Amino acid sequence: GHPHPRNSFQGTYDMDRLVASYPLLDPHLIMGPAGRKTVDWSDSAAVRALNTALLVADYGVNPTYSDMLPPRALCPPVP
């Protein structure tokens, strides 16, 4: 399927911008098959770091807020 037309996360993520907002994402970045930075979607810590970076960069959420959430709250399983 395709993302909803109003979804602001169309296309690829600007990983450099996200790392600038949330440096703890950087150790989780890998080079994807298309030659772009991505995360290992099977690694729940990487998915949580990406989602936290999105919250910080795009919604102004204090990064420590995510520490209060249950460990798997920001990392839905990938089928």
PQR file of N, CA, C, O and H, with PARSE charges and radii, in Angstrom:
ATOM      1  N   GLY A   1       0.797  -1.180   0.000 -0.4000 1.5000
ATOM      2  CA  GLY A   1       0.000   0.000   0.000 -0.0000 2.0000
ATOM      3  C   GLY A   1       0.848   1.255   0.000  0.5500 1.7000
ATOM      4  O   GLY A   1       2.066   1.213   0.177 -0.5500 1.4000
ATOM      5  N   HIS A   2       0.186   2.342  -0.199 -0.4000 1.5000
ATOM      6  CA  HIS A   2       0.835   3.655  -0.216 -0.0000 2.0000
ATOM      7  C   HIS A   2       0.416   4.447   1.019  0.5500 1.7000
ATOM      8  O   HIS A   2      -0.674   4.244   1.553 -0.5500 1.4000
ATOM      9  H   HIS A   2      -0.803   2.376  -0.342  0.4000 1.0000
ATOM     10  N   PRO A   3       1.288   5.351   1.472 -0.5600 1.5000
ATOM     11  CA  PRO A   3       0.916   6.185   2.608  0.2800 2.0000
ATOM     12  C   PRO A   3      -0.271   7.091   2.250  0.5500 1.7000
ATOM     13  O   PRO A   3      -0.504   7.398   1.081 -0.5500 1.4000
ATOM     14  N   HIS A   4      -0.993   7.498   3.254 -0.4000 1.5000
ATOM     15  CA  HIS A   4      -2.096   8.430   3.071 -0.0000 2.0000
ATOM     16  C   HIS A   4      -1.539   9.711   2.443  0.5500 1.7000
ATOM     17  O   HIS A   4      -0.441  10.135   2.804 -0.5500 1.4000
ATOM     18  H   HIS A   4      -0.803   7.248   4.204  0.4000 1.0000
ATOM     19  N   PRO A   5      -2.265  10.334   1.519 -0.5600 1.5000
ATOM     20  CA  PRO A   5      -1.756  11.534   0.839  0.2800 2.0000
ATOM     21  C   PRO A   5      -1.344  12.671   1.778  0.5500 1.7000
ATOM     22  O   PRO A   5      -0.454  13.451   1.440 -0.5500 1.4000
ATOM     23  N   ARG A   6      -1.974  12.777   2.944 -0.4000 1.5000
ATOM     24  CA  ARG A   6      -1.610  13.840   3.889 -0.0000 2.0000
ATOM     25  C   ARG A   6      -0.507  13.419   4.852  0.5500 1.7000
ATOM     26  O   ARG A   6      -0.103  14.207   5.706 -0.5500 1.4000
ATOM     27  H   ARG A   6      -2.698  12.144   3.219  0.4000 1.0000
ATOM     28  N   ASN A   7      -0.016  12.191   4.728 -0.4000 1.5000
ATOM     29  CA  ASN A   7       1.070  11.723   5.580 -0.0000 2.0000
ATOM     30  C   ASN A   7       2.317  12.552   5.267  0.5500 1.7000
ATOM     31  O   ASN A   7       2.778  12.567   4.126 -0.5500 1.4000
ATOM     32  H   ASN A   7      -0.345  11.551   4.034  0.4000 1.0000
ATOM     33  N   SER A   8       2.864  13.238   6.268 -0.4000 1.5000
ATOM     34  CA  SER A   8       4.029  14.095   6.036 -0.0000 2.0000
ATOM     35  C   SER A   8       5.314  13.304   5.829  0.5500 1.7000
ATOM     36  O   SER A   8       6.347  13.884   5.497 -0.5500 1.4000
ATOM     37  H   SER A   8       2.489  13.226   7.195  0.4000 1.0000
ATOM     38  N   PHE A   9       5.266  11.997   6.019 -0.4000 1.5000
ATOM     39  CA  PHE A   9       6.460  11.168   5.864 -0.0000 2.0000
ATOM     40  C   PHE A   9       6.428  10.403   4.547  0.5500 1.7000
ATOM     41  O   PHE A   9       6.568   9.180   4.526 -0.5500 1.4000
ATOM     42  H   PHE A   9       4.426  11.526   6.289  0.4000 1.0000
ATOM     43  N   GLN A  10       6.247  11.121   3.466 -0.4000 1.5000
ATOM     44  CA  GLN A  10       6.276  10.532   2.125 -0.0000 2.0000
ATOM     45  C   GLN A  10       7.734  10.384   1.692  0.5500 1.7000
ATOM     46  O   GLN A  10       8.571  11.219   2.037 -0.5500 1.4000
ATOM     47  H   GLN A  10       6.133  12.114   3.483  0.4000 1.0000
ATOM     48  N   GLY A  11       8.035   9.351   0.955 -0.4000 1.5000
ATOM     49  CA  GLY A  11       9.393   9.197   0.428 -0.0000 2.0000
ATOM     50  C   GLY A  11      10.348   8.649   1.461  0.5500 1.7000
ATOM     51  O   GLY A  11      10.006   7.742   2.220 -0.5500 1.4000
ATOM     52  H   GLY A  11       7.356   8.673   0.674  0.4000 1.0000
ATOM     53  N   THR A  12      11.557   9.204   1.489 -0.4000 1.5000
ATOM     54  CA  THR A  12      12.592   8.723   2.402 -0.0000 2.0000
ATOM     55  C   THR A  12      12.800   9.712   3.538  0.5500 1.7000
ATOM     56  O   THR A  12      12.432  10.883   3.435 -0.5500 1.4000
ATOM     57  H   THR A  12      11.836   9.940   0.873  0.4000 1.0000
ATOM     58  N   TYR A  13      13.389   9.232   4.612 -0.4000 1.5000
ATOM     59  CA  TYR A  13      13.706  10.085   5.748 -0.0000 2.0000
ATOM     60  C   TYR A  13      15.040  10.787   5.514  0.5500 1.7000
ATOM     61  O   TYR A  13      15.955  10.202   4.935 -0.5500 1.4000
ATOM     62  H   TYR A  13      13.688   8.282   4.696  0.4000 1.0000
ATOM     63  N   ASP A  14      15.155  12.020   5.953 -0.4000 1.5000
ATOM     64  CA  ASP A  14      16.413  12.757   5.914 -0.0000 2.0000
ATOM     65  C   ASP A  14      17.179  12.373   7.178  0.5500 1.7000
ATOM     66  O   ASP A  14      17.058  13.026   8.214 -0.5500 1.4000
ATOM     67  H   ASP A  14      14.411  12.496   6.423  0.4000 1.0000
ATOM     68  N   MET A  15      17.962  11.311   7.075 -0.4000 1.5000
ATOM     69  CA  MET A  15      18.632  10.763   8.257 -0.0000 2.0000
ATOM     70  C   MET A  15      19.626  11.744   8.862  0.5500 1.7000
ATOM     71  O   MET A  15      19.787  11.772  10.082 -0.5500 1.4000
ATOM     72  H   MET A  15      18.060  10.780   6.233  0.4000 1.0000
ATOM     73  N   ASP A  16      20.300  12.555   8.038 -0.4000 1.5000
ATOM     74  CA  ASP A  16      21.249  13.524   8.582 -0.0000 2.0000
ATOM     75  C   ASP A  16      20.520  14.552   9.454  0.5500 1.7000
ATOM     76  O   ASP A  16      21.018  14.928  10.515 -0.5500 1.4000
ATOM     77  H   ASP A  16      20.169  12.532   7.047  0.4000 1.0000
ATOM     78  N   ARG A  17      19.360  15.001   9.018 -0.4000 1.5000
ATOM     79  CA  ARG A  17      18.562  15.941   9.800 -0.0000 2.0000
ATOM     80  C   ARG A  17      18.088  15.292  11.100  0.5500 1.7000
ATOM     81  O   ARG A  17      18.103  15.920  12.159 -0.5500 1.4000
ATOM     82  H   ARG A  17      18.955  14.696   8.156  0.4000 1.0000
ATOM     83  N   LEU A  18      17.668  14.029  11.007 -0.4000 1.5000
ATOM     84  CA  LEU A  18      17.190  13.332  12.195 -0.0000 2.0000
ATOM     85  C   LEU A  18      18.314  13.108  13.202  0.5500 1.7000
ATOM     86  O   LEU A  18      18.108  13.258  14.406 -0.5500 1.4000
ATOM     87  H   LEU A  18      17.656  13.519  10.147  0.4000 1.0000
ATOM     88  N   VAL A  19      19.498  12.752  12.716 -0.4000 1.5000
ATOM     89  CA  VAL A  19      20.647  12.562  13.610 -0.0000 2.0000
ATOM     90  C   VAL A  19      21.034  13.888  14.262  0.5500 1.7000
ATOM     91  O   VAL A  19      21.427  13.915  15.429 -0.5500 1.4000
ATOM     92  H   VAL A  19      19.666  12.631  11.738  0.4000 1.0000
ATOM     93  N   ALA A  20      20.924  14.988  13.513 -0.4000 1.5000
ATOM     94  CA  ALA A  20      21.234  16.299  14.091 -0.0000 2.0000
ATOM     95  C   ALA A  20      20.286  16.615  15.247  0.5500 1.7000
ATOM     96  O   ALA A  20      20.682  17.256  16.221 -0.5500 1.4000
ATOM     97  H   ALA A  20      20.605  14.966  12.566  0.4000 1.0000
ATOM     98  N   SER A  21      19.041  16.167  15.140 -0.4000 1.5000
ATOM     99  CA  SER A  21      18.057  16.402  16.199 -0.0000 2.0000
ATOM    100  C   SER A  21      18.168  15.403  17.340  0.5500 1.7000
ATOM    101  O   SER A  21      17.887  15.722  18.496 -0.5500 1.4000
ATOM    102  H   SER A  21      18.720  15.646  14.349  0.4000 1.0000
ATOM    103  N   TYR A  22      18.585  14.179  16.993 -0.4000 1.5000
ATOM    104  CA  TYR A  22      18.649  13.101  17.990 -0.0000 2.0000
ATOM    105  C   TYR A  22      19.882  12.241  17.694  0.5500 1.7000
ATOM    106  O   TYR A  22      19.768  11.218  17.019 -0.5500 1.4000
ATOM    107  H   TYR A  22      18.814  13.920  16.055  0.4000 1.0000
ATOM    108  N   PRO A  23      21.058  12.644  18.190 -0.5600 1.5000
ATOM    109  CA  PRO A  23      22.308  11.947  17.880  0.2800 2.0000
ATOM    110  C   PRO A  23      22.331  10.460  18.239  0.5500 1.7000
ATOM    111  O   PRO A  23      23.119   9.707  17.668 -0.5500 1.4000
ATOM    112  N   LEU A  24      21.486  10.025  19.171 -0.4000 1.5000
ATOM    113  CA  LEU A  24      21.480   8.604  19.547 -0.0000 2.0000
ATOM    114  C   LEU A  24      20.974   7.711  18.415  0.5500 1.7000
ATOM    115  O   LEU A  24      21.078   6.488  18.504 -0.5500 1.4000
ATOM    116  H   LEU A  24      20.845  10.637  19.636  0.4000 1.0000
ATOM    117  N   LEU A  25      20.433   8.301  17.363 -0.4000 1.5000
ATOM    118  CA  LEU A  25      20.030   7.524  16.189 -0.0000 2.0000
ATOM    119  C   LEU A  25      21.243   7.062  15.387  0.5500 1.7000
ATOM    120  O   LEU A  25      21.215   5.988  14.786 -0.5500 1.4000
ATOM    121  H   LEU A  25      20.349   9.295  17.290  0.4000 1.0000
ATOM    122  N   ASP A  26      22.301   7.857  15.372 -0.4000 1.5000
ATOM    123  CA  ASP A  26      23.450   7.601  14.494 -0.0000 2.0000
ATOM    124  C   ASP A  26      24.019   6.183  14.573  0.5500 1.7000
ATOM    125  O   ASP A  26      24.274   5.587  13.526 -0.5500 1.4000
ATOM    126  H   ASP A  26      22.324   8.730  15.860  0.4000 1.0000
ATOM    127  N   PRO A  27      24.230   5.613  15.770 -0.5600 1.5000
ATOM    128  CA  PRO A  27      24.806   4.262  15.816  0.2800 2.0000
ATOM    129  C   PRO A  27      23.913   3.186  15.190  0.5500 1.7000
ATOM    130  O   PRO A  27      24.376   2.080  14.909 -0.5500 1.4000
ATOM    131  N   HIS A  28      22.643   3.506  14.973 -0.4000 1.5000
ATOM    132  CA  HIS A  28      21.701   2.531  14.425 -0.0000 2.0000
ATOM    133  C   HIS A  28      21.581   2.609  12.906  0.5500 1.7000
ATOM    134  O   HIS A  28      20.887   1.793  12.298 -0.5500 1.4000
ATOM    135  H   HIS A  28      22.267   4.404  15.201  0.4000 1.0000
ATOM    136  N   LEU A  29      22.250   3.581  12.288 -0.4000 1.5000
ATOM    137  CA  LEU A  29      22.134   3.733  10.845 -0.0000 2.0000
ATOM    138  C   LEU A  29      23.018   2.734  10.111  0.5500 1.7000
ATOM    139  O   LEU A  29      24.145   2.445  10.512 -0.5500 1.4000
ATOM    140  H   LEU A  29      22.813   4.244  12.782  0.4000 1.0000
ATOM    141  N   ILE A  30      22.465   2.226   9.033 -0.4000 1.5000
ATOM    142  CA  ILE A  30      23.193   1.323   8.149 -0.0000 2.0000
ATOM    143  C   ILE A  30      23.007   1.830   6.725  0.5500 1.7000
ATOM    144  O   ILE A  30      22.128   2.653   6.470 -0.5500 1.4000
ATOM    145  H   ILE A  30      21.549   2.460   8.707  0.4000 1.0000
ATOM    146  N   MET A  31      23.812   1.355   5.814 -0.4000 1.5000
ATOM    147  CA  MET A  31      23.643   1.698   4.409 -0.0000 2.0000
ATOM    148  C   MET A  31      22.693   0.680   3.798  0.5500 1.7000
ATOM    149  O   MET A  31      22.953  -0.522   3.842 -0.5500 1.4000
ATOM    150  H   MET A  31      24.526   0.686   6.021  0.4000 1.0000
ATOM    151  N   GLY A  32      21.605   1.154   3.235 -0.4000 1.5000
ATOM    152  CA  GLY A  32      20.604   0.282   2.634 -0.0000 2.0000
ATOM    153  C   GLY A  32      20.996  -0.149   1.227  0.5500 1.7000
ATOM    154  O   GLY A  32      21.968   0.362   0.671 -0.5500 1.4000
ATOM    155  H   GLY A  32      21.394   2.130   3.199  0.4000 1.0000
ATOM    156  N   PRO A  33      20.250  -1.082   0.648 -0.5600 1.5000
ATOM    157  CA  PRO A  33      20.555  -1.587  -0.690  0.2800 2.0000
ATOM    158  C   PRO A  33      20.526  -0.504  -1.766  0.5500 1.7000
ATOM    159  O   PRO A  33      21.201  -0.631  -2.787 -0.5500 1.4000
ATOM    160  N   ALA A  34      19.760   0.550  -1.551 -0.4000 1.5000
ATOM    161  CA  ALA A  34      19.671   1.637  -2.538 -0.0000 2.0000
ATOM    162  C   ALA A  34      20.787   2.666  -2.341  0.5500 1.7000
ATOM    163  O   ALA A  34      20.826   3.681  -3.037 -0.5500 1.4000
ATOM    164  H   ALA A  34      19.211   0.654  -0.721  0.4000 1.0000
ATOM    165  N   GLY A  35      21.692   2.405  -1.393 -0.4000 1.5000
ATOM    166  CA  GLY A  35      22.800   3.321  -1.155 -0.0000 2.0000
ATOM    167  C   GLY A  35      22.445   4.505  -0.274  0.5500 1.7000
ATOM    168  O   GLY A  35      23.185   5.488  -0.229 -0.5500 1.4000
ATOM    169  H   GLY A  35      21.660   1.581  -0.827  0.4000 1.0000
ATOM    170  N   ARG A  36      21.325   4.425   0.424 -0.4000 1.5000
ATOM    171  CA  ARG A  36      20.899   5.494   1.337 -0.0000 2.0000
ATOM    172  C   ARG A  36      20.941   4.982   2.769  0.5500 1.7000
ATOM    173  O   ARG A  36      20.823   3.784   3.024 -0.5500 1.4000
ATOM    174  H   ARG A  36      20.724   3.627   0.387  0.4000 1.0000
ATOM    175  N   LYS A  37      21.114   5.923   3.701 -0.4000 1.5000
ATOM    176  CA  LYS A  37      21.107   5.564   5.117 -0.0000 2.0000
ATOM    177  C   LYS A  37      19.699   5.125   5.506  0.5500 1.7000
ATOM    178  O   LYS A  37      18.704   5.716   5.084 -0.5500 1.4000
ATOM    179  H   LYS A  37      21.210   6.896   3.494  0.4000 1.0000
ATOM    180  N   THR A  38      19.642   4.077   6.320 -0.4000 1.5000
ATOM    181  CA  THR A  38      18.378   3.553   6.822 -0.0000 2.0000
ATOM    182  C   THR A  38      18.647   2.901   8.166  0.5500 1.7000
ATOM    183  O   THR A  38      19.747   3.017   8.706 -0.5500 1.4000
ATOM    184  H   THR A  38      20.450   3.598   6.663  0.4000 1.0000
ATOM    185  N   VAL A  39      17.656   2.220   8.703 -0.4000 1.5000
ATOM    186  CA  VAL A  39      17.836   1.432   9.919 -0.0000 2.0000
ATOM    187  C   VAL A  39      17.501  -0.019   9.606  0.5500 1.7000
ATOM    188  O   VAL A  39      16.819  -0.311   8.624 -0.5500 1.4000
ATOM    189  H   VAL A  39      16.763   2.125   8.264  0.4000 1.0000
ATOM    190  N   ASP A  40      17.978  -0.909  10.434 -0.4000 1.5000
ATOM    191  CA  ASP A  40      17.606  -2.323  10.342 -0.0000 2.0000
ATOM    192  C   ASP A  40      16.232  -2.449  10.985  0.5500 1.7000
ATOM    193  O   ASP A  40      16.098  -2.417  12.208 -0.5500 1.4000
ATOM    194  H   ASP A  40      18.532  -0.672  11.232  0.4000 1.0000
ATOM    195  N   TRP A  41      15.211  -2.595  10.137 -0.4000 1.5000
ATOM    196  CA  TRP A  41      13.832  -2.594  10.627 -0.0000 2.0000
ATOM    197  C   TRP A  41      13.525  -3.777  11.533  0.5500 1.7000
ATOM    198  O   TRP A  41      12.501  -3.765  12.215 -0.5500 1.4000
ATOM    199  H   TRP A  41      15.320  -2.622   9.143  0.4000 1.0000
ATOM    200  N   SER A  42      14.372  -4.793  11.563 -0.4000 1.5000
ATOM    201  CA  SER A  42      14.159  -5.931  12.460 -0.0000 2.0000
ATOM    202  C   SER A  42      14.781  -5.693  13.838  0.5500 1.7000
ATOM    203  O   SER A  42      14.594  -6.496  14.752 -0.5500 1.4000
ATOM    204  H   SER A  42      15.204  -4.803  11.009  0.4000 1.0000
ATOM    205  N   ASP A  43      15.515  -4.595  13.985 -0.4000 1.5000
ATOM    206  CA  ASP A  43      16.163  -4.243  15.254 -0.0000 2.0000
ATOM    207  C   ASP A  43      15.266  -3.246  15.996  0.5500 1.7000
ATOM    208  O   ASP A  43      15.178  -2.080  15.610 -0.5500 1.4000
ATOM    209  H   ASP A  43      15.667  -3.943  13.243  0.4000 1.0000
ATOM    210  N   SER A  44      14.606  -3.705  17.055 -0.4000 1.5000
ATOM    211  CA  SER A  44      13.653  -2.842  17.758 -0.0000 2.0000
ATOM    212  C   SER A  44      14.323  -1.599  18.342  0.5500 1.7000
ATOM    213  O   SER A  44      13.686  -0.548  18.422 -0.5500 1.4000
ATOM    214  H   SER A  44      14.677  -4.652  17.368  0.4000 1.0000
ATOM    215  N   ALA A  45      15.576  -1.687  18.748 -0.4000 1.5000
ATOM    216  CA  ALA A  45      16.272  -0.507  19.283 -0.0000 2.0000
ATOM    217  C   ALA A  45      16.477   0.533  18.178  0.5500 1.7000
ATOM    218  O   ALA A  45      16.381   1.734  18.433 -0.5500 1.4000
ATOM    219  H   ALA A  45      16.094  -2.541  18.683  0.4000 1.0000
ATOM    220  N   ALA A  46      16.755   0.081  16.962 -0.4000 1.5000
ATOM    221  CA  ALA A  46      16.935   0.997  15.832 -0.0000 2.0000
ATOM    222  C   ALA A  46      15.618   1.668  15.457  0.5500 1.7000
ATOM    223  O   ALA A  46      15.589   2.866  15.176 -0.5500 1.4000
ATOM    224  H   ALA A  46      16.832  -0.895  16.755  0.4000 1.0000
ATOM    225  N   VAL A  47      14.534   0.904  15.451 -0.4000 1.5000
ATOM    226  CA  VAL A  47      13.216   1.455  15.120 -0.0000 2.0000
ATOM    227  C   VAL A  47      12.787   2.455  16.195  0.5500 1.7000
ATOM    228  O   VAL A  47      12.233   3.509  15.882 -0.5500 1.4000
ATOM    229  H   VAL A  47      14.558  -0.070  15.679  0.4000 1.0000
ATOM    230  N   ARG A  48      13.041   2.129  17.436 -0.4000 1.5000
ATOM    231  CA  ARG A  48      12.701   3.054  18.533 -0.0000 2.0000
ATOM    232  C   ARG A  48      13.516   4.344  18.397  0.5500 1.7000
ATOM    233  O   ARG A  48      12.976   5.435  18.577 -0.5500 1.4000
ATOM    234  H   ARG A  48      13.492   1.273  17.691  0.4000 1.0000
ATOM    235  N   ALA A  49      14.804   4.227  18.084 -0.4000 1.5000
ATOM    236  CA  ALA A  49      15.647   5.415  17.920 -0.0000 2.0000
ATOM    237  C   ALA A  49      15.151   6.274  16.755  0.5500 1.7000
ATOM    238  O   ALA A  49      15.120   7.500  16.861 -0.5500 1.4000
ATOM    239  H   ALA A  49      15.243   3.341  17.938  0.4000 1.0000
ATOM    240  N   LEU A  50      14.767   5.644  15.655 -0.4000 1.5000
ATOM    241  CA  LEU A  50      14.233   6.393  14.513 -0.0000 2.0000
ATOM    242  C   LEU A  50      12.937   7.097  14.892  0.5500 1.7000
ATOM    243  O   LEU A  50      12.764   8.279  14.592 -0.5500 1.4000
ATOM    244  H   LEU A  50      14.793   4.648  15.569  0.4000 1.0000
ATOM    245  N   ASN A  51      12.040   6.399  15.537 -0.4000 1.5000
ATOM    246  CA  ASN A  51      10.764   7.002  15.914 -0.0000 2.0000
ATOM    247  C   ASN A  51      10.958   8.127  16.935  0.5500 1.7000
ATOM    248  O   ASN A  51      10.252   9.135  16.887 -0.5500 1.4000
ATOM    249  H   ASN A  51      12.181   5.439  15.781  0.4000 1.0000
ATOM    250  N   THR A  52      11.901   7.960  17.850 -0.4000 1.5000
ATOM    251  CA  THR A  52      12.202   9.022  18.802 -0.0000 2.0000
ATOM    252  C   THR A  52      12.759  10.236  18.059  0.5500 1.7000
ATOM    253  O   THR A  52      12.382  11.372  18.348 -0.5500 1.4000
ATOM    254  H   THR A  52      12.474   7.141  17.890  0.4000 1.0000
ATOM    255  N   ALA A  53      13.663   9.991  17.098 -0.4000 1.5000
ATOM    256  CA  ALA A  53      14.220  11.090  16.304 -0.0000 2.0000
ATOM    257  C   ALA A  53      13.122  11.837  15.551  0.5500 1.7000
ATOM    258  O   ALA A  53      13.163  13.064  15.460 -0.5500 1.4000
ATOM    259  H   ALA A  53      13.969   9.069  16.863  0.4000 1.0000
ATOM    260  N   LEU A  54      12.153  11.123  15.018 -0.4000 1.5000
ATOM    261  CA  LEU A  54      11.035  11.767  14.320 -0.0000 2.0000
ATOM    262  C   LEU A  54      10.209  12.623  15.286  0.5500 1.7000
ATOM    263  O   LEU A  54       9.802  13.733  14.946 -0.5500 1.4000
ATOM    264  H   LEU A  54      12.119  10.126  15.092  0.4000 1.0000
ATOM    265  N   LEU A  55       9.969  12.104  16.482 -0.4000 1.5000
ATOM    266  CA  LEU A  55       9.220  12.870  17.482 -0.0000 2.0000
ATOM    267  C   LEU A  55       9.962  14.147  17.873  0.5500 1.7000
ATOM    268  O   LEU A  55       9.354  15.207  18.019 -0.5500 1.4000
ATOM    269  H   LEU A  55      10.300  11.201  16.759  0.4000 1.0000
ATOM    270  N   VAL A  56      11.265  14.037  18.038 -0.4000 1.5000
ATOM    271  CA  VAL A  56      12.073  15.191  18.437 -0.0000 2.0000
ATOM    272  C   VAL A  56      12.151  16.206  17.293  0.5500 1.7000
ATOM    273  O   VAL A  56      11.895  17.393  17.497 -0.5500 1.4000
ATOM    274  H   VAL A  56      11.758  13.175  17.919  0.4000 1.0000
ATOM    275  N   ALA A  57      12.507  15.741  16.089 -0.4000 1.5000
ATOM    276  CA  ALA A  57      12.741  16.638  14.956 -0.0000 2.0000
ATOM    277  C   ALA A  57      11.463  17.276  14.428  0.5500 1.7000
ATOM    278  O   ALA A  57      11.450  18.463  14.102 -0.5500 1.4000
ATOM    279  H   ALA A  57      12.715  14.777  15.923  0.4000 1.0000
ATOM    280  N   ASP A  58      10.400  16.503  14.343 -0.4000 1.5000
ATOM    281  CA  ASP A  58       9.193  16.980  13.659 -0.0000 2.0000
ATOM    282  C   ASP A  58       8.080  17.441  14.587  0.5500 1.7000
ATOM    283  O   ASP A  58       7.177  18.161  14.161 -0.5500 1.4000
ATOM    284  H   ASP A  58      10.411  15.539  14.608  0.4000 1.0000
ATOM    285  N   TYR A  59       8.134  17.034  15.845 -0.4000 1.5000
ATOM    286  CA  TYR A  59       7.055  17.390  16.764 -0.0000 2.0000
ATOM    287  C   TYR A  59       7.536  18.107  18.012  0.5500 1.7000
ATOM    288  O   TYR A  59       6.727  18.471  18.866 -0.5500 1.4000
ATOM    289  H   TYR A  59       8.867  16.449  16.191  0.4000 1.0000
ATOM    290  N   GLY A  60       8.856  18.317  18.133 -0.4000 1.5000
ATOM    291  CA  GLY A  60       9.389  19.060  19.267 -0.0000 2.0000
ATOM    292  C   GLY A  60       9.266  18.351  20.604  0.5500 1.7000
ATOM    293  O   GLY A  60       9.300  18.991  21.655 -0.5500 1.4000
ATOM    294  H   GLY A  60       9.513  18.022  17.440  0.4000 1.0000
ATOM    295  N   VAL A  61       9.123  17.028  20.569 -0.4000 1.5000
ATOM    296  CA  VAL A  61       9.014  16.253  21.810 -0.0000 2.0000
ATOM    297  C   VAL A  61      10.393  16.156  22.453  0.5500 1.7000
ATOM    298  O   VAL A  61      11.385  15.894  21.774 -0.5500 1.4000
ATOM    299  H   VAL A  61       9.095  16.508  19.716  0.4000 1.0000
ATOM    300  N   ASN A  62      10.448  16.368  23.764 -0.4000 1.5000
ATOM    301  CA  ASN A  62      11.693  16.207  24.497 -0.0000 2.0000
ATOM    302  C   ASN A  62      12.110  14.741  24.402  0.5500 1.7000
ATOM    303  O   ASN A  62      11.305  13.861  24.706 -0.5500 1.4000
ATOM    304  H   ASN A  62       9.641  16.581  24.316  0.4000 1.0000
ATOM    305  N   PRO A  63      13.355  14.451  23.984 -0.5600 1.5000
ATOM    306  CA  PRO A  63      13.752  13.049  23.794  0.2800 2.0000
ATOM    307  C   PRO A  63      13.651  12.198  25.047  0.5500 1.7000
ATOM    308  O   PRO A  63      13.494  10.982  24.941 -0.5500 1.4000
ATOM    309  N   THR A  64      13.736  12.790  26.225 -0.4000 1.5000
ATOM    310  CA  THR A  64      13.633  11.979  27.437 -0.0000 2.0000
ATOM    311  C   THR A  64      12.209  11.489  27.663  0.5500 1.7000
ATOM    312  O   THR A  64      11.994  10.553  28.433 -0.5500 1.4000
ATOM    313  H   THR A  64      13.863  13.778  26.312  0.4000 1.0000
ATOM    314  N   TYR A  65      11.231  12.113  27.000 -0.4000 1.5000
ATOM    315  CA  TYR A  65       9.845  11.662  27.135 -0.0000 2.0000
ATOM    316  C   TYR A  65       9.700  10.222  26.657  0.5500 1.7000
ATOM    317  O   TYR A  65       8.955   9.441  27.249 -0.5500 1.4000
ATOM    318  H   TYR A  65      11.406  12.873  26.375  0.4000 1.0000
ATOM    319  N   SER A  66      10.409   9.871  25.593 -0.4000 1.5000
ATOM    320  CA  SER A  66      10.289   8.506  25.072 -0.0000 2.0000
ATOM    321  C   SER A  66      10.824   7.482  26.069  0.5500 1.7000
ATOM    322  O   SER A  66      10.442   6.313  26.020 -0.5500 1.4000
ATOM    323  H   SER A  66      11.014  10.505  25.113  0.4000 1.0000
ATOM    324  N   ASP A  67      11.705   7.911  26.972 -0.4000 1.5000
ATOM    325  CA  ASP A  67      12.225   6.994  27.986 -0.0000 2.0000
ATOM    326  C   ASP A  67      11.145   6.557  28.970  0.5500 1.7000
ATOM    327  O   ASP A  67      11.294   5.538  29.644 -0.5500 1.4000
ATOM    328  H   ASP A  67      12.015   8.861  27.011  0.4000 1.0000
ATOM    329  N   MET A  68      10.065   7.317  29.055 -0.4000 1.5000
ATOM    330  CA  MET A  68       8.979   6.972  29.968 -0.0000 2.0000
ATOM    331  C   MET A  68       8.020   5.945  29.361  0.5500 1.7000
ATOM    332  O   MET A  68       7.214   5.348  30.074 -0.5500 1.4000
ATOM    333  H   MET A  68       9.943   8.145  28.507  0.4000 1.0000
ATOM    334  N   LEU A  69       8.105   5.745  28.070 -0.4000 1.5000
ATOM    335  CA  LEU A  69       7.211   4.806  27.400 -0.0000 2.0000
ATOM    336  C   LEU A  69       7.719   3.381  27.551  0.5500 1.7000
ATOM    337  O   LEU A  69       8.921   3.173  27.721 -0.5500 1.4000
ATOM    338  H   LEU A  69       8.760   6.230  27.490  0.4000 1.0000
ATOM    339  N   PRO A  70       6.843   2.408  27.494 -0.5600 1.5000
ATOM    340  CA  PRO A  70       7.299   1.015  27.535  0.2800 2.0000
ATOM    341  C   PRO A  70       8.297   0.747  26.402  0.5500 1.7000
ATOM    342  O   PRO A  70       8.192   1.354  25.336 -0.5500 1.4000
ATOM    343  N   PRO A  71       9.248  -0.141  26.617 -0.5600 1.5000
ATOM    344  CA  PRO A  71      10.318  -0.372  25.642  0.2800 2.0000
ATOM    345  C   PRO A  71       9.850  -0.629  24.202  0.5500 1.7000
ATOM    346  O   PRO A  71      10.531  -0.210  23.266 -0.5500 1.4000
ATOM    347  N   ARG A  72       8.734  -1.291  24.000 -0.4000 1.5000
ATOM    348  CA  ARG A  72       8.309  -1.596  22.640 -0.0000 2.0000
ATOM    349  C   ARG A  72       7.238  -0.631  22.127  0.5500 1.7000
ATOM    350  O   ARG A  72       6.645  -0.873  21.076 -0.5500 1.4000
ATOM    351  H   ARG A  72       8.181  -1.631  24.760  0.4000 1.0000
ATOM    352  N   ALA A  73       6.985   0.457  22.855 -0.4000 1.5000
ATOM    353  CA  ALA A  73       5.918   1.381  22.481 -0.0000 2.0000
ATOM    354  C   ALA A  73       6.168   2.102  21.164  0.5500 1.7000
ATOM    355  O   ALA A  73       5.213   2.426  20.457 -0.5500 1.4000
ATOM    356  H   ALA A  73       7.467   0.654  23.708  0.4000 1.0000
ATOM    357  N   LEU A  74       7.401   2.358  20.821 -0.4000 1.5000
ATOM    358  CA  LEU A  74       7.703   3.079  19.586 -0.0000 2.0000
ATOM    359  C   LEU A  74       8.230   2.166  18.488  0.5500 1.7000
ATOM    360  O   LEU A  74       8.769   2.645  17.491 -0.5500 1.4000
ATOM    361  H   LEU A  74       8.177   2.095  21.395  0.4000 1.0000
ATOM    362  N   CYS A  75       8.083   0.875  18.657 -0.4000 1.5000
ATOM    363  CA  CYS A  75       8.638  -0.028  17.652 -0.0000 2.0000
ATOM    364  C   CYS A  75       7.650  -1.156  17.353  0.5500 1.7000
ATOM    365  O   CYS A  75       7.778  -2.267  17.869 -0.5500 1.4000
ATOM    366  H   CYS A  75       7.645   0.485  19.467  0.4000 1.0000
ATOM    367  N   PRO A  76       6.667  -0.847  16.511 -0.5600 1.5000
ATOM    368  CA  PRO A  76       5.734  -1.908  16.130  0.2800 2.0000
ATOM    369  C   PRO A  76       6.462  -3.012  15.374  0.5500 1.7000
ATOM    370  O   PRO A  76       7.426  -2.740  14.659 -0.5500 1.4000
ATOM    371  N   PRO A  77       6.019  -4.229  15.522 -0.5600 1.5000
ATOM    372  CA  PRO A  77       6.683  -5.327  14.827  0.2800 2.0000
ATOM    373  C   PRO A  77       6.520  -5.199  13.305  0.5500 1.7000
ATOM    374  O   PRO A  77       5.492  -4.738  12.808 -0.5500 1.4000
ATOM    375  N   VAL A  78       7.544  -5.613  12.603 -0.4000 1.5000
ATOM    376  CA  VAL A  78       7.509  -5.629  11.140 -0.0000 2.0000
ATOM    377  C   VAL A  78       7.230  -7.068  10.721  0.5500 1.7000
ATOM    378  O   VAL A  78       7.965  -7.980  11.101 -0.5500 1.4000
ATOM    379  H   VAL A  78       8.378  -5.987  13.008  0.4000 1.0000
ATOM    380  N   PRO A  79       6.165  -7.275   9.934 -0.5600 1.5000
ATOM    381  CA  PRO A  79       5.833  -8.670   9.552  0.2800 2.0000
ATOM    382  C   PRO A  79       6.892  -9.297   8.662  0.5500 1.7000
ATOM    383  O   PRO A  79       6.756 -10.453   8.261 -0.5500 1.4000
TER
END
